[in-house]
Amino acid sequence: MSKVDIGKLMIGNIRLTMLFKDSYLDLLKIEKDMKAEVKKLDFSKEFYFSGKKIEFLESFKQNFFTLLVLSILKQSGIKDRKLVEYGKVIYCLRTIITCTDNIIDNENKGVLFLKTPKNPVVNNVLLLMVCQNILINTLNNLGDDKGEVARVILEKIHRVAESEGLRDEGLYREYPSPQEIVEKIHRGIGGELLQLSLWAPMEIEKSASLEKFNRGLHDIGMALQGLDDLSDMEEDLDAEKVNLGVSHLINTLSFEKNSLKLKFWISDENISGEFRSFLSRYTKECIEKSLEGFEKLEEGGYPVSREDATILMRILFKLRGLEKLWDIGYEDRQK
């Protein structure tokens, strides 16, 4: 990712820059608290955290959405110790979702790890249970003594899991339409997943500004899930997973699934014709949807202009290795 983009954003919007830098410092406090939490366990020596302390710019790249949500909480008036407690909730949720993905995909990603047991499934289940325990205790400290907020969060996680479970092509007689994918799958694994981090403070604080921010996060999450599908078309085809981009090619443009040669098309330096038009329309829709989300954040009082949001989206495209798609979508968007 070019430091020019981040530099331009920082120079152009000091308030936003300070929010992100303060949130970076809060994240360091959250990580310190999480280390203190696991030290309470008899097997605490088995835990390790990903990497060493990283500077702000690197954290901005690696933890953008965590920093975004923390900055939203700070902008809504939540400060100091309470903000760190909500940050621990976010950290635990992030780890729980990642551990679940690790079990499904047989991977070992995340920010918190266990040296043993060596069995990856058992390892991730144990990590998940540890984070669930910290999550429940933290919510209790925040005032959820009856467990109502924990119940709501569990219901939201179930909704995300349901949506993820609908990605198997074998569940459908025909390839699902783009509208069906957006409504039944992307709302869960995109929009509602990104909103998940705000549910605890929304339920506890009863803040009108947080509700506006929550609607903005939904739109941003939907846009980025659309982009993820676009970058994962070939991978999802091979794995027989439902994909929004593939659905557009099949149901909107009448391509035959067995004739799709996505690796050739996407790697072509001179993308042209009908496939370029498809990429342009699809990417443009994702950009516009994300900017609508940032506009809702601005309406709630978050200091981000449309120009700032455009820079942020260009950064996110680059982080996902989608510079070419940004050039195609943004270039055509200006016409």
WOGI-V147028 format. One record per helix or strand of 2 or more residues. SS is the DSSP state (@ for helix, = for strand). FROM is the first residue (numbers start at 1). TO is the last residue. If there is no record, write none. Layout:
SS;FROM;TO  SS;FROM;TO
//
This chain:
@;3;12  @;14;38  @;44;46  =;47;49  @;56;62  @;64;75  @;80;105  =;112;114  @;120;141  @;148;165  @;169;171  @;178;205  @;208;231  @;233;239  @;244;252  @;257;259  @;262;267  @;273;299  @;306;319  @;323;333
//
